[in-house]
Amino acid sequence: MNPTIVIKAITWTAPSDTRVGTRYTVSAPSPDAELRCDCPARTTCKHIARALAGELGRPRVRVTQRPVIRRTHAQASPEMRDLAASLDL
Ligand SMILES: [Zn+2]
């Protein structure tokens, strides 16, 4: 019996090339949505490409389950991360 799992958001953290200690966020509000990056570059952003290439590792994923199962830990389980990693974004 598997609960229905709905992915709500996918997020990677990307270190800046030029600003030491600065990190940008590449995210999508859903698996079907376009990835966005919050870095200042509008035309030369490399972070999204890196996320898609797997260079940023596995994303953080926020999911909901139906029926809703309350978890004491907010982090996605390894199974959820594997699911997100297997998505063809
Ligand atoms: Zn970027």
PDB file of the backbone (N, CA, C, O) and the ligand in Angstrom, with CONECT records:
HET     ZN  A 101       1
ATOM      1  N   MET A   1       0.847  -1.190   0.000  1.00  0.00           N
ATOM      2  CA  MET A   1       0.000   0.000   0.000  1.00  0.00           C
ATOM      3  C   MET A   1       0.879   1.234   0.000  1.00  0.00           C
ATOM      4  O   MET A   1       1.570   1.507   0.982  1.00  0.00           O
ATOM      5  N   ASN A   2       0.858   1.974  -1.080  1.00  0.00           N
ATOM      6  CA  ASN A   2       1.678   3.170  -1.179  1.00  0.00           C
ATOM      7  C   ASN A   2       0.807   4.418  -1.124  1.00  0.00           C
ATOM      8  O   ASN A   2      -0.176   4.530  -1.856  1.00  0.00           O
ATOM      9  N   PRO A   3       1.165   5.334  -0.271  1.00  0.00           N
ATOM     10  CA  PRO A   3       0.434   6.607  -0.291  1.00  0.00           C
ATOM     11  C   PRO A   3       0.755   7.358  -1.571  1.00  0.00           C
ATOM     12  O   PRO A   3       1.816   7.165  -2.165  1.00  0.00           O
ATOM     13  N   THR A   4      -0.150   8.201  -1.988  1.00  0.00           N
ATOM     14  CA  THR A   4       0.108   9.049  -3.144  1.00  0.00           C
ATOM     15  C   THR A   4       1.036  10.179  -2.734  1.00  0.00           C
ATOM     16  O   THR A   4       0.756  10.928  -1.798  1.00  0.00           O
ATOM     17  N   ILE A   5       2.138  10.286  -3.448  1.00  0.00           N
ATOM     18  CA  ILE A   5       3.154  11.275  -3.097  1.00  0.00           C
ATOM     19  C   ILE A   5       3.135  12.389  -4.132  1.00  0.00           C
ATOM     20  O   ILE A   5       3.240  12.137  -5.333  1.00  0.00           O
ATOM     21  N   VAL A   6       3.003  13.603  -3.665  1.00  0.00           N
ATOM     22  CA  VAL A   6       2.985  14.765  -4.542  1.00  0.00           C
ATOM     23  C   VAL A   6       4.205  15.619  -4.239  1.00  0.00           C
ATOM     24  O   VAL A   6       4.383  16.093  -3.118  1.00  0.00           O
ATOM     25  N   ILE A   7       5.040  15.809  -5.249  1.00  0.00           N
ATOM     26  CA  ILE A   7       6.218  16.643  -5.068  1.00  0.00           C
ATOM     27  C   ILE A   7       5.817  18.107  -5.184  1.00  0.00           C
ATOM     28  O   ILE A   7       5.232  18.525  -6.182  1.00  0.00           O
ATOM     29  N   LYS A   8       6.136  18.872  -4.161  1.00  0.00           N
ATOM     30  CA  LYS A   8       5.706  20.266  -4.114  1.00  0.00           C
ATOM     31  C   LYS A   8       6.800  21.227  -4.556  1.00  0.00           C
ATOM     32  O   LYS A   8       6.513  22.284  -5.118  1.00  0.00           O
ATOM     33  N   ALA A   9       8.029  20.871  -4.309  1.00  0.00           N
ATOM     34  CA  ALA A   9       9.110  21.789  -4.653  1.00  0.00           C
ATOM     35  C   ALA A   9      10.428  21.025  -4.685  1.00  0.00           C
ATOM     36  O   ALA A   9      10.639  20.073  -3.934  1.00  0.00           O
ATOM     37  N   ILE A  10      11.306  21.471  -5.577  1.00  0.00           N
ATOM     38  CA  ILE A  10      12.622  20.863  -5.719  1.00  0.00           C
ATOM     39  C   ILE A  10      13.651  21.982  -5.640  1.00  0.00           C
ATOM     40  O   ILE A  10      13.514  23.002  -6.316  1.00  0.00           O
ATOM     41  N   THR A  11      14.658  21.800  -4.835  1.00  0.00           N
ATOM     42  CA  THR A  11      15.618  22.883  -4.602  1.00  0.00           C
ATOM     43  C   THR A  11      17.045  22.354  -4.576  1.00  0.00           C
ATOM     44  O   THR A  11      17.346  21.369  -3.903  1.00  0.00           O
ATOM     45  N   TRP A  12      17.908  23.020  -5.311  1.00  0.00           N
ATOM     46  CA  TRP A  12      19.348  22.780  -5.210  1.00  0.00           C
ATOM     47  C   TRP A  12      20.018  24.038  -4.658  1.00  0.00           C
ATOM     48  O   TRP A  12      19.507  25.147  -4.811  1.00  0.00           O
ATOM     49  N   THR A  13      21.141  23.849  -4.031  1.00  0.00           N
ATOM     50  CA  THR A  13      21.966  24.979  -3.614  1.00  0.00           C
ATOM     51  C   THR A  13      23.239  24.966  -4.438  1.00  0.00           C
ATOM     52  O   THR A  13      23.925  23.948  -4.528  1.00  0.00           O
ATOM     53  N   ALA A  14      23.554  26.125  -5.047  1.00  0.00           N
ATOM     54  CA  ALA A  14      24.702  26.211  -5.940  1.00  0.00           C
ATOM     55  C   ALA A  14      25.684  27.240  -5.408  1.00  0.00           C
ATOM     56  O   ALA A  14      25.299  28.386  -5.181  1.00  0.00           O
ATOM     57  N   PRO A  15      26.947  26.864  -5.202  1.00  0.00           N
ATOM     58  CA  PRO A  15      27.937  27.856  -4.776  1.00  0.00           C
ATOM     59  C   PRO A  15      28.278  28.804  -5.917  1.00  0.00           C
ATOM     60  O   PRO A  15      28.327  28.413  -7.083  1.00  0.00           O
ATOM     61  N   SER A  16      28.508  30.047  -5.553  1.00  0.00           N
ATOM     62  CA  SER A  16      28.900  31.047  -6.544  1.00  0.00           C
ATOM     63  C   SER A  16      30.326  30.800  -7.018  1.00  0.00           C
ATOM     64  O   SER A  16      31.186  30.391  -6.238  1.00  0.00           O
ATOM     65  N   ASP A  17      30.572  31.053  -8.305  1.00  0.00           N
ATOM     66  CA  ASP A  17      31.931  30.940  -8.833  1.00  0.00           C
ATOM     67  C   ASP A  17      32.808  32.094  -8.369  1.00  0.00           C
ATOM     68  O   ASP A  17      34.003  31.919  -8.127  1.00  0.00           O
ATOM     69  N   THR A  18      32.217  33.260  -8.249  1.00  0.00           N
ATOM     70  CA  THR A  18      33.011  34.468  -8.070  1.00  0.00           C
ATOM     71  C   THR A  18      32.923  35.050  -6.671  1.00  0.00           C
ATOM     72  O   THR A  18      33.804  35.812  -6.272  1.00  0.00           O
ATOM     73  N   ARG A  19      31.901  34.718  -5.924  1.00  0.00           N
ATOM     74  CA  ARG A  19      31.737  35.281  -4.581  1.00  0.00           C
ATOM     75  C   ARG A  19      31.856  34.160  -3.563  1.00  0.00           C
ATOM     76  O   ARG A  19      30.950  33.345  -3.389  1.00  0.00           O
ATOM     77  N   VAL A  20      33.017  34.146  -2.888  1.00  0.00           N
ATOM     78  CA  VAL A  20      33.273  33.090  -1.918  1.00  0.00           C
ATOM     79  C   VAL A  20      32.227  33.146  -0.810  1.00  0.00           C
ATOM     80  O   VAL A  20      31.948  34.211  -0.258  1.00  0.00           O
ATOM     81  N   GLY A  21      31.665  32.016  -0.500  1.00  0.00           N
ATOM     82  CA  GLY A  21      30.697  31.944   0.585  1.00  0.00           C
ATOM     83  C   GLY A  21      29.273  32.232   0.158  1.00  0.00           C
ATOM     84  O   GLY A  21      28.333  32.049   0.932  1.00  0.00           O
ATOM     85  N   THR A  22      29.117  32.685  -1.083  1.00  0.00           N
ATOM     86  CA  THR A  22      27.771  32.990  -1.571  1.00  0.00           C
ATOM     87  C   THR A  22      27.170  31.740  -2.208  1.00  0.00           C
ATOM     88  O   THR A  22      27.831  31.023  -2.959  1.00  0.00           O
ATOM     89  N   ARG A  23      25.919  31.503  -1.892  1.00  0.00           N
ATOM     90  CA  ARG A  23      25.222  30.372  -2.485  1.00  0.00           C
ATOM     91  C   ARG A  23      23.924  30.848  -3.107  1.00  0.00           C
ATOM     92  O   ARG A  23      23.231  31.715  -2.575  1.00  0.00           O
ATOM     93  N   TYR A  24      23.623  30.265  -4.226  1.00  0.00           N
ATOM     94  CA  TYR A  24      22.376  30.591  -4.906  1.00  0.00           C
ATOM     95  C   TYR A  24      21.450  29.386  -4.849  1.00  0.00           C
ATOM     96  O   TYR A  24      21.874  28.260  -4.586  1.00  0.00           O
ATOM     97  N   THR A  25      20.208  29.648  -5.097  1.00  0.00           N
ATOM     98  CA  THR A  25      19.198  28.597  -5.017  1.00  0.00           C
ATOM     99  C   THR A  25      18.581  28.372  -6.381  1.00  0.00           C
ATOM    100  O   THR A  25      18.038  29.290  -6.996  1.00  0.00           O
ATOM    101  N   VAL A  26      18.673  27.136  -6.843  1.00  0.00           N
ATOM    102  CA  VAL A  26      17.992  26.727  -8.068  1.00  0.00           C
ATOM    103  C   VAL A  26      16.790  25.910  -7.633  1.00  0.00           C
ATOM    104  O   VAL A  26      16.923  24.952  -6.872  1.00  0.00           O
ATOM    105  N   SER A  27      15.631  26.284  -8.109  1.00  0.00           N
ATOM    106  CA  SER A  27      14.441  25.603  -7.616  1.00  0.00           C
ATOM    107  C   SER A  27      13.345  25.571  -8.663  1.00  0.00           C
ATOM    108  O   SER A  27      13.342  26.335  -9.628  1.00  0.00           O
ATOM    109  N   ALA A  28      12.424  24.662  -8.435  1.00  0.00           N
ATOM    110  CA  ALA A  28      11.203  24.579  -9.235  1.00  0.00           C
ATOM    111  C   ALA A  28      10.059  24.315  -8.271  1.00  0.00           C
ATOM    112  O   ALA A  28      10.196  23.510  -7.349  1.00  0.00           O
ATOM    113  N   PRO A  29       8.938  24.982  -8.476  1.00  0.00           N
ATOM    114  CA  PRO A  29       7.809  24.796  -7.568  1.00  0.00           C
ATOM    115  C   PRO A  29       7.121  23.447  -7.747  1.00  0.00           C
ATOM    116  O   PRO A  29       6.360  23.014  -6.881  1.00  0.00           O
ATOM    117  N   SER A  30       7.384  22.795  -8.853  1.00  0.00           N
ATOM    118  CA  SER A  30       6.840  21.461  -9.076  1.00  0.00           C
ATOM    119  C   SER A  30       7.703  20.788 -10.132  1.00  0.00           C
ATOM    120  O   SER A  30       8.461  21.465 -10.828  1.00  0.00           O
ATOM    121  N   PRO A  31       7.603  19.472 -10.265  1.00  0.00           N
ATOM    122  CA  PRO A  31       8.455  18.785 -11.250  1.00  0.00           C
ATOM    123  C   PRO A  31       8.197  19.233 -12.684  1.00  0.00           C
ATOM    124  O   PRO A  31       9.067  19.099 -13.543  1.00  0.00           O
ATOM    125  N   ASP A  32       7.007  19.762 -12.944  1.00  0.00           N
ATOM    126  CA  ASP A  32       6.681  20.180 -14.306  1.00  0.00           C
ATOM    127  C   ASP A  32       7.080  21.621 -14.601  1.00  0.00           C
ATOM    128  O   ASP A  32       7.031  22.069 -15.746  1.00  0.00           O
ATOM    129  N   ALA A  33       7.474  22.334 -13.561  1.00  0.00           N
ATOM    130  CA  ALA A  33       7.745  23.764 -13.726  1.00  0.00           C
ATOM    131  C   ALA A  33       9.173  23.996 -14.190  1.00  0.00           C
ATOM    132  O   ALA A  33      10.048  23.146 -14.026  1.00  0.00           O
ATOM    133  N   GLU A  34       9.383  25.161 -14.769  1.00  0.00           N
ATOM    134  CA  GLU A  34      10.713  25.564 -15.215  1.00  0.00           C
ATOM    135  C   GLU A  34      11.601  25.849 -14.006  1.00  0.00           C
ATOM    136  O   GLU A  34      11.159  26.430 -13.015  1.00  0.00           O
ATOM    137  N   LEU A  35      12.840  25.435 -14.107  1.00  0.00           N
ATOM    138  CA  LEU A  35      13.787  25.732 -13.034  1.00  0.00           C
ATOM    139  C   LEU A  35      14.151  27.206 -13.051  1.00  0.00           C
ATOM    140  O   LEU A  35      14.286  27.821 -14.109  1.00  0.00           O
ATOM    141  N   ARG A  36      14.307  27.758 -11.855  1.00  0.00           N
ATOM    142  CA  ARG A  36      14.718  29.152 -11.722  1.00  0.00           C
ATOM    143  C   ARG A  36      15.913  29.231 -10.795  1.00  0.00           C
ATOM    144  O   ARG A  36      16.123  28.367  -9.944  1.00  0.00           O
ATOM    145  N   CYS A  37      16.698  30.296 -10.979  1.00  0.00           N
ATOM    146  CA  CYS A  37      17.861  30.518 -10.129  1.00  0.00           C
ATOM    147  C   CYS A  37      17.785  31.944  -9.602  1.00  0.00           C
ATOM    148  O   CYS A  37      17.343  32.852 -10.307  1.00  0.00           O
ATOM    149  N   ASP A  38      18.216  32.134  -8.363  1.00  0.00           N
ATOM    150  CA  ASP A  38      18.119  33.472  -7.778  1.00  0.00           C
ATOM    151  C   ASP A  38      19.432  34.251  -7.859  1.00  0.00           C
ATOM    152  O   ASP A  38      19.588  35.264  -7.176  1.00  0.00           O
ATOM    153  N   CYS A  39      20.368  33.800  -8.675  1.00  0.00           N
ATOM    154  CA  CYS A  39      21.620  34.540  -8.811  1.00  0.00           C
ATOM    155  C   CYS A  39      21.392  35.798  -9.651  1.00  0.00           C
ATOM    156  O   CYS A  39      20.388  35.893 -10.357  1.00  0.00           O
ATOM    157  N   PRO A  40      22.319  36.770  -9.582  1.00  0.00           N
ATOM    158  CA  PRO A  40      22.119  38.025 -10.316  1.00  0.00           C
ATOM    159  C   PRO A  40      22.201  37.858 -11.835  1.00  0.00           C
ATOM    160  O   PRO A  40      21.627  38.657 -12.575  1.00  0.00           O
ATOM    161  N   ALA A  41      22.902  36.837 -12.300  1.00  0.00           N
ATOM    162  CA  ALA A  41      23.071  36.677 -13.740  1.00  0.00           C
ATOM    163  C   ALA A  41      21.744  36.303 -14.386  1.00  0.00           C
ATOM    164  O   ALA A  41      21.070  35.370 -13.949  1.00  0.00           O
ATOM    165  N   ARG A  42      21.387  37.018 -15.402  1.00  0.00           N
ATOM    166  CA  ARG A  42      20.138  36.716 -16.085  1.00  0.00           C
ATOM    167  C   ARG A  42      20.362  35.980 -17.402  1.00  0.00           C
ATOM    168  O   ARG A  42      19.477  35.274 -17.884  1.00  0.00           O
ATOM    169  N   THR A  43      21.538  36.146 -17.973  1.00  0.00           N
ATOM    170  CA  THR A  43      21.769  35.506 -19.263  1.00  0.00           C
ATOM    171  C   THR A  43      22.895  34.480 -19.206  1.00  0.00           C
ATOM    172  O   THR A  43      23.039  33.669 -20.121  1.00  0.00           O
ATOM    173  N   THR A  44      23.684  34.505 -18.155  1.00  0.00           N
ATOM    174  CA  THR A  44      24.837  33.614 -18.114  1.00  0.00           C
ATOM    175  C   THR A  44      24.790  32.670 -16.922  1.00  0.00           C
ATOM    176  O   THR A  44      25.825  32.166 -16.486  1.00  0.00           O
ATOM    177  N   CYS A  45      23.594  32.428 -16.393  1.00  0.00           N
ATOM    178  CA  CYS A  45      23.476  31.547 -15.240  1.00  0.00           C
ATOM    179  C   CYS A  45      23.930  30.141 -15.603  1.00  0.00           C
ATOM    180  O   CYS A  45      23.449  29.543 -16.566  1.00  0.00           O
ATOM    181  N   LYS A  46      24.869  29.624 -14.811  1.00  0.00           N
ATOM    182  CA  LYS A  46      25.359  28.263 -15.033  1.00  0.00           C
ATOM    183  C   LYS A  46      24.745  27.280 -14.044  1.00  0.00           C
ATOM    184  O   LYS A  46      24.905  26.066 -14.170  1.00  0.00           O
ATOM    185  N   HIS A  47      24.052  27.818 -13.074  1.00  0.00           N
ATOM    186  CA  HIS A  47      23.634  26.970 -11.953  1.00  0.00           C
ATOM    187  C   HIS A  47      22.538  25.989 -12.350  1.00  0.00           C
ATOM    188  O   HIS A  47      22.532  24.836 -11.918  1.00  0.00           O
ATOM    189  N   ILE A  48      21.612  26.463 -13.178  1.00  0.00           N
ATOM    190  CA  ILE A  48      20.530  25.582 -13.604  1.00  0.00           C
ATOM    191  C   ILE A  48      21.093  24.424 -14.428  1.00  0.00           C
ATOM    192  O   ILE A  48      20.699  23.269 -14.265  1.00  0.00           O
ATOM    193  N   ALA A  49      22.028  24.771 -15.318  1.00  0.00           N
ATOM    194  CA  ALA A  49      22.640  23.719 -16.136  1.00  0.00           C
ATOM    195  C   ALA A  49      23.365  22.705 -15.254  1.00  0.00           C
ATOM    196  O   ALA A  49      23.325  21.500 -15.505  1.00  0.00           O
ATOM    197  N   ARG A  50      24.031  23.219 -14.212  1.00  0.00           N
ATOM    198  CA  ARG A  50      24.736  22.311 -13.309  1.00  0.00           C
ATOM    199  C   ARG A  50      23.764  21.426 -12.543  1.00  0.00           C
ATOM    200  O   ARG A  50      24.015  20.240 -12.328  1.00  0.00           O
ATOM    201  N   ALA A  51      22.665  22.016 -12.142  1.00  0.00           N
ATOM    202  CA  ALA A  51      21.659  21.217 -11.428  1.00  0.00           C
ATOM    203  C   ALA A  51      21.157  20.096 -12.324  1.00  0.00           C
ATOM    204  O   ALA A  51      21.026  18.951 -11.891  1.00  0.00           O
ATOM    205  N   LEU A  52      20.876  20.436 -13.577  1.00  0.00           N
ATOM    206  CA  LEU A  52      20.355  19.440 -14.514  1.00  0.00           C
ATOM    207  C   LEU A  52      21.409  18.397 -14.849  1.00  0.00           C
ATOM    208  O   LEU A  52      21.080  17.247 -15.139  1.00  0.00           O
ATOM    209  N   ALA A  53      22.673  18.797 -14.810  1.00  0.00           N
ATOM    210  CA  ALA A  53      23.751  17.869 -15.121  1.00  0.00           C
ATOM    211  C   ALA A  53      24.114  16.988 -13.927  1.00  0.00           C
ATOM    212  O   ALA A  53      24.932  16.075 -14.042  1.00  0.00           O
ATOM    213  N   GLY A  54      23.502  17.270 -12.791  1.00  0.00           N
ATOM    214  CA  GLY A  54      23.780  16.462 -11.612  1.00  0.00           C
ATOM    215  C   GLY A  54      24.995  16.912 -10.836  1.00  0.00           C
ATOM    216  O   GLY A  54      25.411  16.244  -9.891  1.00  0.00           O
ATOM    217  N   GLU A  55      25.575  18.051 -11.227  1.00  0.00           N
ATOM    218  CA  GLU A  55      26.803  18.499 -10.571  1.00  0.00           C
ATOM    219  C   GLU A  55      26.549  19.085  -9.189  1.00  0.00           C
ATOM    220  O   GLU A  55      27.480  19.237  -8.397  1.00  0.00           O
ATOM    221  N   LEU A  56      25.324  19.407  -8.902  1.00  0.00           N
ATOM    222  CA  LEU A  56      25.000  19.974  -7.591  1.00  0.00           C
ATOM    223  C   LEU A  56      24.500  18.904  -6.624  1.00  0.00           C
ATOM    224  O   LEU A  56      24.072  19.212  -5.512  1.00  0.00           O
ATOM    225  N   GLY A  57      24.558  17.656  -7.053  1.00  0.00           N
ATOM    226  CA  GLY A  57      24.084  16.584  -6.194  1.00  0.00           C
ATOM    227  C   GLY A  57      22.573  16.480  -6.243  1.00  0.00           C
ATOM    228  O   GLY A  57      21.915  17.036  -7.123  1.00  0.00           O
ATOM    229  N   ARG A  58      22.058  15.774  -5.301  1.00  0.00           N
ATOM    230  CA  ARG A  58      20.619  15.573  -5.287  1.00  0.00           C
ATOM    231  C   ARG A  58      19.902  16.774  -4.689  1.00  0.00           C
ATOM    232  O   ARG A  58      20.401  17.396  -3.751  1.00  0.00           O
ATOM    233  N   PRO A  59      18.750  17.096  -5.222  1.00  0.00           N
ATOM    234  CA  PRO A  59      18.013  18.252  -4.698  1.00  0.00           C
ATOM    235  C   PRO A  59      17.315  17.937  -3.385  1.00  0.00           C
ATOM    236  O   PRO A  59      17.076  16.783  -3.031  1.00  0.00           O
ATOM    237  N   ARG A  60      17.002  19.010  -2.682  1.00  0.00           N
ATOM    238  CA  ARG A  60      16.052  18.868  -1.582  1.00  0.00           C
ATOM    239  C   ARG A  60      14.649  18.861  -2.193  1.00  0.00           C
ATOM    240  O   ARG A  60      14.350  19.616  -3.119  1.00  0.00           O
ATOM    241  N   VAL A  61      13.829  18.018  -1.667  1.00  0.00           N
ATOM    242  CA  VAL A  61      12.493  17.874  -2.228  1.00  0.00           C
ATOM    243  C   VAL A  61      11.466  18.013  -1.121  1.00  0.00           C
ATOM    244  O   VAL A  61      11.581  17.404  -0.058  1.00  0.00           O
ATOM    245  N   ARG A  62      10.465  18.825  -1.393  1.00  0.00           N
ATOM    246  CA  ARG A  62       9.356  18.932  -0.451  1.00  0.00           C
ATOM    247  C   ARG A  62       8.171  18.188  -1.044  1.00  0.00           C
ATOM    248  O   ARG A  62       7.778  18.429  -2.185  1.00  0.00           O
ATOM    249  N   VAL A  63       7.621  17.302  -0.276  1.00  0.00           N
ATOM    250  CA  VAL A  63       6.541  16.475  -0.795  1.00  0.00           C
ATOM    251  C   VAL A  63       5.363  16.497   0.175  1.00  0.00           C
ATOM    252  O   VAL A  63       5.497  16.794   1.362  1.00  0.00           O
ATOM    253  N   THR A  64       4.227  16.173  -0.380  1.00  0.00           N
ATOM    254  CA  THR A  64       3.081  15.887   0.474  1.00  0.00           C
ATOM    255  C   THR A  64       2.593  14.499   0.119  1.00  0.00           C
ATOM    256  O   THR A  64       2.825  13.998  -0.981  1.00  0.00           O
ATOM    257  N   GLN A  65       1.922  13.895   1.063  1.00  0.00           N
ATOM    258  CA  GLN A  65       1.386  12.563   0.839  1.00  0.00           C
ATOM    259  C   GLN A  65      -0.111  12.594   1.085  1.00  0.00           C
ATOM    260  O   GLN A  65      -0.603  13.299   1.965  1.00  0.00           O
ATOM    261  N   ARG A  66      -0.810  11.822   0.297  1.00  0.00           N
ATOM    262  CA  ARG A  66      -2.238  11.651   0.552  1.00  0.00           C
ATOM    263  C   ARG A  66      -2.493  10.180   0.771  1.00  0.00           C
ATOM    264  O   ARG A  66      -2.127   9.395  -0.104  1.00  0.00           O
ATOM    265  N   PRO A  67      -3.075   9.748   1.835  1.00  0.00           N
ATOM    266  CA  PRO A  67      -3.481  10.628   2.932  1.00  0.00           C
ATOM    267  C   PRO A  67      -2.281  11.253   3.612  1.00  0.00           C
ATOM    268  O   PRO A  67      -1.194  10.676   3.641  1.00  0.00           O
ATOM    269  N   VAL A  68      -2.488  12.419   4.149  1.00  0.00           N
ATOM    270  CA  VAL A  68      -1.387  13.154   4.760  1.00  0.00           C
ATOM    271  C   VAL A  68      -0.870  12.389   5.971  1.00  0.00           C
ATOM    272  O   VAL A  68      -1.623  12.016   6.870  1.00  0.00           O
ATOM    273  N   ILE A  69       0.428  12.169   5.961  1.00  0.00           N
ATOM    274  CA  ILE A  69       1.080  11.513   7.087  1.00  0.00           C
ATOM    275  C   ILE A  69       1.958  12.545   7.767  1.00  0.00           C
ATOM    276  O   ILE A  69       2.872  13.095   7.152  1.00  0.00           O
ATOM    277  N   ARG A  70       1.690  12.802   8.999  1.00  0.00           N
ATOM    278  CA  ARG A  70       2.490  13.774   9.736  1.00  0.00           C
ATOM    279  C   ARG A  70       3.841  13.148  10.076  1.00  0.00           C
ATOM    280  O   ARG A  70       3.920  12.046  10.619  1.00  0.00           O
ATOM    281  N   ARG A  71       4.872  13.866   9.749  1.00  0.00           N
ATOM    282  CA  ARG A  71       6.209  13.397  10.086  1.00  0.00           C
ATOM    283  C   ARG A  71       6.793  14.313  11.142  1.00  0.00           C
ATOM    284  O   ARG A  71       6.550  15.519  11.152  1.00  0.00           O
ATOM    285  N   THR A  72       7.567  13.714  12.025  1.00  0.00           N
ATOM    286  CA  THR A  72       8.217  14.534  13.043  1.00  0.00           C
ATOM    287  C   THR A  72       9.438  15.233  12.450  1.00  0.00           C
ATOM    288  O   THR A  72       9.888  16.257  12.964  1.00  0.00           O
ATOM    289  N   HIS A  73       9.967  14.674  11.369  1.00  0.00           N
ATOM    290  CA  HIS A  73      11.100  15.303  10.704  1.00  0.00           C
ATOM    291  C   HIS A  73      10.645  15.888   9.380  1.00  0.00           C
ATOM    292  O   HIS A  73       9.946  15.236   8.604  1.00  0.00           O
ATOM    293  N   ALA A  74      11.049  17.118   9.134  1.00  0.00           N
ATOM    294  CA  ALA A  74      10.589  17.807   7.934  1.00  0.00           C
ATOM    295  C   ALA A  74      11.371  17.392   6.694  1.00  0.00           C
ATOM    296  O   ALA A  74      10.948  17.662   5.570  1.00  0.00           O
ATOM    297  N   GLN A  75      12.498  16.742   6.896  1.00  0.00           N
ATOM    298  CA  GLN A  75      13.333  16.410   5.739  1.00  0.00           C
ATOM    299  C   GLN A  75      12.721  15.268   4.933  1.00  0.00           C
ATOM    300  O   GLN A  75      12.048  14.386   5.466  1.00  0.00           O
ATOM    301  N   ALA A  76      12.976  15.320   3.655  1.00  0.00           N
ATOM    302  CA  ALA A  76      12.510  14.241   2.793  1.00  0.00           C
ATOM    303  C   ALA A  76      13.252  12.956   3.139  1.00  0.00           C
ATOM    304  O   ALA A  76      14.432  12.974   3.489  1.00  0.00           O
ATOM    305  N   SER A  77      12.554  11.875   3.037  1.00  0.00           N
ATOM    306  CA  SER A  77      13.173  10.582   3.297  1.00  0.00           C
ATOM    307  C   SER A  77      14.099  10.211   2.142  1.00  0.00           C
ATOM    308  O   SER A  77      14.001  10.798   1.065  1.00  0.00           O
ATOM    309  N   PRO A  78      14.987   9.256   2.348  1.00  0.00           N
ATOM    310  CA  PRO A  78      15.852   8.818   1.236  1.00  0.00           C
ATOM    311  C   PRO A  78      15.045   8.347   0.034  1.00  0.00           C
ATOM    312  O   PRO A  78      15.456   8.531  -1.111  1.00  0.00           O
ATOM    313  N   GLU A  79      13.896   7.738   0.301  1.00  0.00           N
ATOM    314  CA  GLU A  79      13.068   7.280  -0.816  1.00  0.00           C
ATOM    315  C   GLU A  79      12.580   8.461  -1.644  1.00  0.00           C
ATOM    316  O   GLU A  79      12.529   8.391  -2.872  1.00  0.00           O
ATOM    317  N   MET A  80      12.224   9.542  -0.964  1.00  0.00           N
ATOM    318  CA  MET A  80      11.761  10.727  -1.687  1.00  0.00           C
ATOM    319  C   MET A  80      12.891  11.330  -2.501  1.00  0.00           C
ATOM    320  O   MET A  80      12.683  11.785  -3.625  1.00  0.00           O
ATOM    321  N   ARG A  81      14.081  11.332  -1.932  1.00  0.00           N
ATOM    322  CA  ARG A  81      15.208  11.899  -2.667  1.00  0.00           C
ATOM    323  C   ARG A  81      15.527  11.045  -3.895  1.00  0.00           C
ATOM    324  O   ARG A  81      15.854  11.564  -4.963  1.00  0.00           O
ATOM    325  N   ASP A  82      15.426   9.747  -3.723  1.00  0.00           N
ATOM    326  CA  ASP A  82      15.667   8.875  -4.876  1.00  0.00           C
ATOM    327  C   ASP A  82      14.632   9.116  -5.965  1.00  0.00           C
ATOM    328  O   ASP A  82      14.945   9.130  -7.155  1.00  0.00           O
ATOM    329  N   LEU A  83      13.399   9.305  -5.528  1.00  0.00           N
ATOM    330  CA  LEU A  83      12.346   9.578  -6.495  1.00  0.00           C
ATOM    331  C   LEU A  83      12.642  10.871  -7.236  1.00  0.00           C
ATOM    332  O   LEU A  83      12.523  10.940  -8.459  1.00  0.00           O
ATOM    333  N   ALA A  84      13.025  11.888  -6.491  1.00  0.00           N
ATOM    334  CA  ALA A  84      13.308  13.179  -7.127  1.00  0.00           C
ATOM    335  C   ALA A  84      14.504  13.064  -8.050  1.00  0.00           C
ATOM    336  O   ALA A  84      14.525  13.669  -9.122  1.00  0.00           O
ATOM    337  N   ALA A  85      15.490  12.299  -7.646  1.00  0.00           N
ATOM    338  CA  ALA A  85      16.694  12.167  -8.459  1.00  0.00           C
ATOM    339  C   ALA A  85      16.409  11.435  -9.761  1.00  0.00           C
ATOM    340  O   ALA A  85      17.121  11.603 -10.751  1.00  0.00           O
ATOM    341  N   SER A  86      15.363  10.626  -9.749  1.00  0.00           N
ATOM    342  CA  SER A  86      15.056   9.856 -10.945  1.00  0.00           C
ATOM    343  C   SER A  86      14.140  10.634 -11.897  1.00  0.00           C
ATOM    344  O   SER A  86      13.860  10.183 -13.008  1.00  0.00           O
ATOM    345  N   LEU A  87      13.683  11.793 -11.453  1.00  0.00           N
ATOM    346  CA  LEU A  87      12.794  12.575 -12.318  1.00  0.00           C
ATOM    347  C   LEU A  87      13.561  13.070 -13.527  1.00  0.00           C
ATOM    348  O   LEU A  87      14.725  13.462 -13.435  1.00  0.00           O
ATOM    349  N   ASP A  88      12.898  13.042 -14.631  1.00  0.00           N
ATOM    350  CA  ASP A  88      13.516  13.518 -15.867  1.00  0.00           C
ATOM    351  C   ASP A  88      13.159  14.981 -16.053  1.00  0.00           C
ATOM    352  O   ASP A  88      12.240  15.319 -16.799  1.00  0.00           O
ATOM    353  N   LEU A  89      13.885  15.833 -15.376  1.00  0.00           N
ATOM    354  CA  LEU A  89      13.575  17.255 -15.425  1.00  0.00           C
ATOM    355  C   LEU A  89      14.109  17.870 -16.700  1.00  0.00           C
ATOM    356  O   LEU A  89      13.944  19.069 -16.923  1.00  0.00           O
TER     357      LEU A  89
HETATM  358 ZN    ZN A 101      22.278  31.064 -11.445  1.00  0.00          ZN2+
END
